[in-house]
Structure formats: structure tokens, C-alpha cells
């Protein structure tokens, strides 16, 4: 049987072949009129110089024509006519391609659980909301840590203030905010302000809330905004450290001190400042003292312990709010730091603020934030302003705010209840002790109120336990060891701000430990 004629690349292109378009066409040896194949003159192969590069390729088989079958028969096939055997091949391929989708559909329907194959019903089930949820709920943002069970590890190491979720769920649209797509696009907010990237509405609501609560003076102060109070703490260290000093400025705080103070101070190994430990053991005239009051981790009311003309103090008042402690005076320190994280519970908004007396210090702190993050998210500022405004509205005498929408009342009730539960659990166990309860006249509530800190400073009294955090970890309770606060590892810090389900399980486990 004679071999079939070899098709040229041009014919393969026209017949749906797999060869890519190319200038290299293999012509037929029959010349320009043989079999309709393009000649070299039709598609010349050229070099960069424009002249012919190669002669036409010879056909295989020692120079015999690729159309040898036509020569043997002595007949010439009419141009454009296709042999019958090729028609049958193309028809067979077309039928198989057409039948393939039908066969695949039957396979999927009959084998819906075959590995790697997803049936249409499975696709619809995967995309549909689960029972009890709407489509919007299925796409809702994360609410933080997952729910817990009686066998879960209870993580109370971090002060994640999810306790306040229950309050904000009941406030309706009081703290809801819609930001149009064109808004908050510029870097600038108020170019006439020292803190030029702060939204005027945020400034207004910060001052309003402090006047409502009476916990800090705002008249004569510059309000600065930061990405959480941690950024403003770093900005204060930068602003208060002389750039031309021979040695880095010493940063100190009375132990037990907030565990992040040493870590943040030394994180970048700055030549401007360095961590120097417990303020009670510090010797020197030049320093920055960090005063956290109520103190994290033990809730104690603190004042500066050092006094020197060359020394500076930064007051961290993140917990100086009525749900945690009685408001006994209007604080008026040179630099005071606050955050929405612990005041309203909106830790994820990442907004803090500073009240600063001195304009030059405020300007240098603003410069730090500018160089660090080129300002602070305006979207977060507007949300924080809305939240702070909702809190103040609840105590507006002329607004008739319902008591159930009063954040500090809600917070006080929850903290009083939780501290009662914790003291009872510690007593039932007999293996733990807590600081003595203190109280004072609260000017905000106009009554005597107990101190109910956001963290419990828990001590393990068992003689065979030297590492309280390790002991509790063995019982699926995560806490922060006292050695991270410059204190005895027999102490741990326990967050009091988690959701009810996690806190209840913690109380039950603690009471059972003997």
C-alpha cells in the first residue's frame, strides 16, 4: 500500500493541527502547481539580511516525491478534494468528542463520592449557607478566637477584651459606621494641628469622653493619635530622649511592670534609649519612668517613685476607667496614654491616644508616628470616634440614654461578678491567693466602688510548685508567668476579659485544683 502524502505545516494549520505558526514551511517537490502545496516563493525563509537562508527541504525517502502514491496510480487528485478515509476519521473523532460530556455527566452522577470528583449537588451544598446562618453571616468577618468546650485549652495569657462583645451586640446601630469609597483617601486630616493626620472628629470625641468620665484633664493638652497606645509609648521614648546624649536614656518602671515595656524598649536596639529594669533599684538622674496605673499586671494604683530634674515620666492610664477602678481624681500628668482596646473593648481597631502638655514634645511624638507609619488609619479613627461617641451618648443627661447602653455600668457589673467568682474559686482550691480587695470613692459613679482590675495577679501557694504558669499549663490553662513582669514565677497574670464561656471553664478548673 502506498504511503499517504505528507502534509505541509500550512495544511496542518488549516486542518487544526498542533504545530504553531512558523515561517519555516516545507514545500512539496512538485513545484508551484503540485497538489496545491505552497512553494518557497509563496513563503520565503529569510535571514536578518533579507535574502534566502536555505533551500527547500528535501522529502524523506531518498529524494522520492511525498506524492509518490499519486505517481503510481497515474491519476492526479483534484485540488481541494479530501480522501474518503480521512472523512471517516474526522467523523469518528467528532462523534467521540460530542459524546464525551454525556459520558462524563453519567459518571459523576453515578459516582458522586469518587475522590477528586465533586458532583453538582456537592457544589451547591458547599456554596450554600449552613443551616442556621444566612448568606451574609457565612461571609461575616472573624470574631476572634473560636468558641470553647469543657475540654478546650483556655488561653488567658493575652488581654483580649472580648467580654465587651455582649454589650456592643445590644447597642444596635449606635456604633455602626459607613464610610463612602471616596472618603479618607488623603494622607492629611487637619494640617493646622500638631498631629496633622488626626481626624478632627476623633479629637472631639476623645475630649468629650474624658470630660464625661472625669478621669483626665484635656484643656490645655494636645491630643495625639497612634496605632494603639504601644506606638505612642515608643513615640514618647523617642521624644523624651536627647539626641546628643553620650549614653542611651535609661527606661525604668516599678516591678511588677507590664511585660511589654522591656521588650518594646529594646526591640530595635535604639541608641536613644534602653531598658534599665526596676525603678526601685535604679540609680541615676537621667531616666524615663513608665508609670502604669492601675498597674498591669497587679491592678495597684501607682505614682512615680523617682524624682529628678533630669528625669521624665510617662503615665500609662489604659485601665483608668470606671469598669476597673474608682475614678478618684482628674489626672493631669505631662504625658498620658489611653487606648480604645481597654476602654471600650475594640482592640482590633488599633487606636490609642495621648494627652500631651508640651507642644514640642507633642511635635516630636507626631514626627515619630509620621516616620513609623506615615500617620494612622483614618478609617480606624472614624470608627473609634463613633464608638467613643456612643459611650458618651449613654451618659448624656439630655440624651435619655438607657442604662443597658451604658458601657461602664455594664463593665462594672461584669468585673464585680468575675472577681467574686475568682475569689471563691481560689478559696475553694486552697492552692492560690490573690491581692487584697481595695476600694475608693468613685467621682464618676458618685459612690464607693471596689477596684476590679482587668488582670488577676494570682499566686500559687503550693510548696511543690515553683512555676505557676507551668503548673496551670498542665491543666490546660494558659497564663503569663511572673518572671516576664520582673517578679517571682510563682505568680501569674490572668486575663479577666475573655468571653463568658471561657471564663466559666477557667473558674471551674481552678476551683478543682488542690
C-alpha positions in Angstrom: 0.0 0.0 0.0 1.4 3.4 -0.9 2.3 5.7 1.9 0.0 8.7 2.4 1.1 12.1 1.2 2.9 14.1 4.0 1.1 17.3 4.7 2.8 20.6 4.9 2.7 22.8 8.0 0.3 25.1 6.3 -2.1 22.2 5.7 -1.7 21.2 9.3 -2.6 24.7 10.4 -5.7 24.7 8.3 -6.8 21.3 9.4 -6.5 22.1 13.1 -3.0 20.6 13.6 -0.9 21.2 16.8 2.0 22.9 15.0 2.4 26.5 15.9 2.5 29.1 13.2 6.0 29.3 11.6 7.9 30.8 8.7 9.6 27.5 8.1 7.3 25.8 5.6 8.4 22.5 4.0 7.3 22.8 0.3 6.3 20.0 -2.0 8.9 18.8 -4.5 6.2 19.1 -7.2 6.8 22.8 -7.5 4.3 25.7 -7.6 1.4 23.8 -9.2 1.8 20.4 -7.5 -1.1 19.4 -5.2 -1.8 23.0 -4.1 1.2 23.0 -1.7 2.7 26.4 -1.1 6.0 26.9 -2.8 9.1 28.5 -1.4 8.2 31.7 -3.4 4.9 31.8 -1.5 6.5 31.7 2.0 10.2 32.6 1.6 12.5 31.8 4.5 14.8 34.8 5.1 17.7 35.8 7.3 18.1 39.1 9.0 19.7 40.3 5.8 16.5 39.7 3.8 18.0 37.1 1.4 17.2 33.4 1.1 18.6 31.4 4.0 18.1 27.8 3.0 16.9 25.9 0.0 13.7 23.9 0.2 14.0 20.8 2.4 14.1 17.5 0.5 11.4 14.9 1.2 12.3 11.8 3.0 12.9 8.5 1.2 16.0 9.2 -0.9 14.6 12.1 -2.9 11.3 10.4 -4.0 8.2 12.7 -4.0 5.9 12.9 -1.0 3.2 12.4 -3.6 4.5 9.1 -4.8 1.1 7.5 -4.4 -0.3 9.8 -7.0 2.5 9.0 -9.4 1.9 5.2 -9.1 -1.7 5.5 -9.8 -1.0 7.8 -12.7 -4.0 9.9 -11.7 -4.0 13.4 -10.3 -6.2 14.2 -7.3 -8.4 17.2 -7.9 -7.3 20.2 -5.9 -9.3 20.7 -2.6 -10.8 17.2 -2.6 -10.3 15.0 0.6 -10.0 11.2 0.5 -12.9 9.2 2.0 -10.8 7.6 4.6 -10.0 11.0 6.1 -13.7 11.9 6.1 -14.4 8.8 8.2 -11.6 9.6 10.6 -12.8 13.1 11.2 -16.4 11.9 11.6 -15.3 9.4 14.2 -13.4 11.9 16.2 -16.3 14.4 16.1 -18.7 11.8 17.4 -16.4 10.9 20.3 -15.9 14.5 21.3 -19.6 15.1 21.2 -20.3 12.0 23.4 -17.6 12.8 26.0 -19.7 15.3 28.0 -22.6 12.9 28.2 -20.4 10.1 29.4 -18.7 12.3 32.0 -22.0 13.6 33.3 -23.3 10.0 33.8 -20.0 9.1 35.6 -20.3 12.0 38.0 -23.9 11.3 38.8 -23.3 7.6 39.4 -20.0 8.1 41.3 -20.7 11.3 43.4 -18.2 10.4 46.1 -15.3 9.4 43.9 -12.1 11.1 45.2 -11.3 14.3 43.3 -14.8 14.5 41.7 -17.4 16.9 43.0 -20.9 16.5 41.9 -23.2 19.4 41.1 -25.2 18.7 44.3 -21.9 18.8 46.3 -21.0 22.1 44.7 -24.4 23.6 45.6 -24.1 22.3 49.2 -20.6 23.7 49.6 -21.6 27.2 48.3 -24.8 27.4 50.2 -25.0 28.8 53.8 -25.0 26.2 56.5 -28.2 25.6 58.5 -28.9 28.4 60.9 -26.8 31.0 59.0 -27.7 33.5 56.3 -25.5 34.2 53.3 -24.3 37.3 54.9 -23.4 35.5 58.1 -21.5 32.9 56.2 -19.3 35.6 54.8 -19.0 37.6 58.0 -15.6 38.7 59.3 -13.9 36.7 62.0 -14.9 37.4 65.6 -11.6 36.3 67.0 -10.9 33.2 69.0 -13.2 30.2 68.4 -15.7 29.1 71.0 -14.5 26.7 73.7 -15.7 23.4 75.2 -15.2 21.9 78.6 -12.1 20.1 77.2 -10.5 23.1 75.4 -7.3 24.8 76.3 -8.3 28.1 77.9 -6.0 30.9 76.8 -5.9 33.8 79.3 -2.4 34.9 78.5 -3.5 37.9 76.4 -5.8 40.7 77.5 -8.2 40.1 74.5 -11.2 42.2 75.6 -14.0 40.0 74.1 -16.0 40.3 77.3 -17.4 43.6 75.8 -18.9 41.9 72.7 -22.1 41.2 74.6 -22.6 44.9 75.3 -22.0 46.1 71.8 -24.3 43.4 70.3 -27.2 45.1 72.2 -26.5 48.7 71.0 -28.0 48.3 67.6 -26.7 50.9 65.1 -25.4 53.3 67.8 -21.8 52.4 66.9 -22.2 51.5 63.2 -20.4 53.4 60.6 -20.5 53.5 56.7 -17.5 55.1 55.0 -18.0 56.1 51.3 -15.4 54.9 48.9 -14.2 58.5 48.2 -13.7 59.4 51.8 -10.4 59.3 53.9 -8.2 59.0 50.8 -5.7 61.8 51.6 -2.8 61.4 54.0 -3.8 64.7 55.6 -6.7 65.4 58.0 -6.0 68.7 59.8 -2.9 70.5 58.5 -3.3 73.2 61.2 -3.0 70.7 64.0 0.3 69.5 65.5 -1.0 65.9 64.8 -1.8 66.7 61.2 -3.1 63.1 60.4 -5.7 63.1 63.2 -9.3 63.3 62.3 -11.0 66.3 63.9 -14.0 64.2 64.9 -11.7 61.8 66.8 -10.1 64.7 68.7 -13.6 66.0 69.6 -14.9 62.6 70.9 -11.7 61.9 72.9 -12.1 65.2 74.7 -15.8 64.7 75.2 -15.4 61.3 76.8 -12.7 62.4 79.2 -14.9 65.3 80.3 -17.8 62.8 80.8 -15.8 60.4 82.9 -13.6 62.9 84.6 -10.5 60.7 84.6 -8.1 63.1 82.7 -7.8 66.8 82.1 -8.0 67.8 78.4 -8.0 71.6 78.4 -4.5 72.8 77.5 -3.5 69.4 76.1 -2.6 68.3 72.7 -4.4 65.1 71.6 -2.3 62.7 69.5 -3.5 59.6 67.8 -1.5 56.4 67.3 -1.8 52.8 66.1 -2.6 51.6 69.6 -1.0 53.1 72.7 2.1 51.0 72.1 3.1 53.1 69.2 2.6 56.3 71.3 4.7 54.7 74.1 7.5 54.3 71.6 6.9 57.9 70.3 7.2 59.2 73.9 10.5 57.5 74.4 11.8 59.0 71.1 10.5 62.5 72.0 12.0 62.5 75.6 15.4 61.0 74.7 18.1 63.7 74.0 19.6 63.1 70.5 23.0 64.3 71.6 23.4 62.3 74.8 26.6 60.3 75.4 24.6 57.3 76.6 21.1 56.0 75.8 18.5 57.2 78.2 17.5 54.6 80.9 13.9 53.5 80.8 12.5 52.1 84.1 9.3 51.0 85.8 8.4 49.6 89.2 8.2 45.8 89.3 6.0 44.1 88.7 5.8 46.1 85.4 4.0 45.5 82.2 5.8 42.7 80.3 5.9 44.5 77.0 7.8 47.5 78.4 11.3 45.9 78.2 10.5 44.0 75.0 9.3 47.1 73.1 12.0 49.4 74.6 14.9 47.2 73.4 13.2 45.7 70.3 15.1 48.0 67.8 18.2 48.3 70.0 18.0 52.1 69.7 20.9 54.3 70.5 18.5 56.8 72.1 17.1 54.7 75.0 17.4 51.3 76.6 15.6 49.2 79.3 17.2 49.6 82.8 14.8 47.5 84.9 13.0 48.1 88.2 12.6 51.8 89.1 13.1 51.0 92.8 16.6 49.8 92.2 17.6 52.5 89.7 20.5 54.9 90.5 20.9 58.0 88.3 19.5 61.4 87.4 18.6 60.9 83.7 15.7 58.4 83.0 12.2 57.9 81.7 9.9 56.3 84.2 6.9 54.4 83.0 4.0 54.6 85.4 1.1 52.3 84.7 -1.9 53.0 86.9 -3.9 50.9 87.6 -0.9 48.7 87.1 -0.7 45.9 84.7 -0.4 43.1 86.0 -1.5 43.5 89.6 -4.0 46.4 89.4 -2.3 48.6 92.0 -2.7 52.3 91.9 0.8 53.8 91.1 2.6 57.1 91.3 6.1 57.8 90.1 8.8 56.7 92.6 11.7 58.7 91.1 12.1 62.4 91.3 14.9 64.2 89.5 15.1 67.4 87.4 16.6 65.5 84.5 14.1 62.6 84.8 10.8 62.3 82.8 7.6 60.3 83.4 5.1 58.7 81.0 1.8 57.7 82.6 0.1 54.7 81.0 -3.5 55.1 82.0 -5.0 52.4 79.8 -7.0 50.9 82.7 -8.1 54.2 84.4 -11.7 53.7 83.5 -14.8 53.2 85.8 -15.3 49.5 85.0 -11.9 48.7 86.5 -11.2 51.2 89.3 -12.9 54.1 91.1 -12.2 57.4 89.4 -10.7 59.3 92.4 -9.2 62.3 90.6 -8.8 64.0 87.2 -5.3 63.0 86.1 -3.2 65.9 84.8 0.3 64.5 84.1 2.6 65.7 81.3 2.1 62.7 79.1 -0.9 60.3 79.5 -1.6 57.3 77.3 -5.0 55.7 76.6 -6.4 53.1 74.2 -9.8 52.0 72.9 -8.6 48.4 73.4 -9.3 48.5 77.2 -11.7 51.5 77.4 -14.4 50.1 75.0 -13.0 46.7 74.1 -12.3 47.5 70.5 -8.7 46.0 70.4 -8.9 45.2 66.7 -9.5 48.8 65.8 -5.8 49.5 66.8 -6.3 53.1 68.0 -4.7 54.8 71.0 -4.3 58.4 72.0 -2.0 60.5 74.1 -2.7 63.7 76.0 0.5 65.8 75.9 1.1 69.2 77.6 4.2 70.4 75.9 3.9 71.4 72.3 7.5 70.5 71.3 7.1 67.0 72.9 3.8 66.6 71.0 5.5 67.7 67.8 8.4 65.1 68.2 5.9 62.3 69.1 4.0 63.2 65.9 7.2 63.1 63.9 7.9 59.6 65.2 4.4 58.3 64.1 4.9 60.1 60.7 8.2 58.3 60.2 7.0 55.0 61.5 3.7 54.6 59.7 3.1 57.9 57.8 0.1 58.6 60.0 -2.7 56.5 61.4 -5.6 54.8 59.6 -8.4 57.3 59.1 -11.0 54.6 58.8 -10.0 53.3 62.3 -10.1 56.8 63.7 -13.6 57.4 62.4 -14.8 54.1 63.8 -13.1 54.9 67.1 -14.8 58.3 67.1 -18.2 56.7 66.5 -17.6 54.2 69.4 -16.4 56.8 71.8 -19.4 59.0 70.9 -21.8 56.1 71.6 -20.2 55.6 75.0 -20.6 59.3 75.9 -24.2 59.3 74.5 -25.1 56.7 77.1 -24.3 59.2 79.8 -25.6 62.3 78.2 -28.1 63.8 80.7 -30.1 65.3 77.9 -30.0 62.3 75.6 -32.0 59.9 77.8 -29.6 57.0 77.2 -31.0 53.7 78.5 -28.9 52.1 81.3 -28.5 48.9 79.1 -26.5 51.1 76.7 -24.1 52.4 79.4 -20.8 50.8 78.8 -19.2 51.5 82.2 -22.2 50.2 84.1 -22.1 47.0 82.1 -18.4 46.7 82.6 -18.6 47.2 86.3 -21.3 44.6 86.8 -19.3 42.1 84.8 -16.0 42.8 86.6 -17.6 42.7 90.1 -19.2 39.3 89.2 -16.0 37.9 87.8 -13.8 38.9 90.7 -16.4 37.4 93.2 -16.2 34.1 91.2 -12.4 34.1 91.1 -12.0 34.8 94.9 -14.5 32.0 95.7 -12.7 29.6 93.3 -9.3 30.4 94.9 -10.7 29.9 98.3 -12.3 26.6 97.3 -9.0 25.4 95.9 -6.8 26.4 98.8 -3.8 26.4 96.5 -4.0 30.0 95.3 -4.1 33.5 96.7 -4.9 37.0 95.3 -4.2 40.6 96.3 -6.5 42.1 98.9 -9.5 43.9 97.6 -9.3 47.7 97.8 -12.0 50.4 97.2 -12.4 54.1 97.0 -14.8 56.9 96.3 -15.6 57.0 92.6 -16.4 60.5 91.4 -17.9 59.2 88.2 -20.4 56.8 89.9 -20.7 59.1 92.9 -20.4 56.1 95.3 -17.8 53.8 96.9 -16.5 51.3 94.4 -14.1 48.4 94.6 -11.0 48.0 92.5 -11.7 45.2 89.9 -8.6 45.1 87.7 -8.6 43.8 84.1 -6.0 41.2 85.2 -5.7 39.0 88.2 -2.2 38.6 89.9 -2.6 35.0 91.0 -0.1 33.3 93.3 0.4 29.6 93.6 0.8 28.7 97.3 1.6 25.0 96.9 5.1 24.3 98.2 5.9 21.8 95.4 5.1 24.4 92.7 7.7 27.0 91.7 6.5 27.7 88.2 2.8 28.6 88.5 2.4 29.1 84.7 3.8 25.7 84.0 1.5 24.1 86.6 -1.6 25.7 85.2 -0.5 24.8 81.6 -0.6 21.2 82.7 -4.3 21.7 83.4 -5.0 23.4 80.0 -4.9 27.0 81.4 -2.6 29.4 79.7 -1.4 32.4 81.7 1.7 34.7 81.7 4.5 33.9 84.1 5.5 36.4 86.8 9.1 36.3 85.6 8.0 38.2 82.4 7.0 41.1 84.7 10.2 41.2 86.7 8.6 39.2 89.5 8.5 35.7 91.1 7.5 32.9 88.8 5.1 31.6 91.4 2.9 34.5 90.2 0.9 34.5 87.0 -1.1 37.2 85.3 -4.6 36.0 84.3 -6.8 38.0 81.9 -10.3 38.8 83.3 -11.6 40.0 79.9 -12.4 36.9 77.9 -15.8 35.7 76.9 -18.2 34.1 79.5 -17.8 30.6 78.3 -14.0 30.6 78.5 -14.0 32.4 81.9 -16.6 30.0 83.4 -14.5 26.9 82.4 -11.4 28.6 83.9 -13.2 29.2 87.2 -14.4 25.6 87.3 -10.9 24.2 86.7 -9.2 26.5 89.1 -11.5 25.5 91.9 -10.8 21.8 91.3 -7.0 22.2 91.7 -5.9 21.4 95.2 
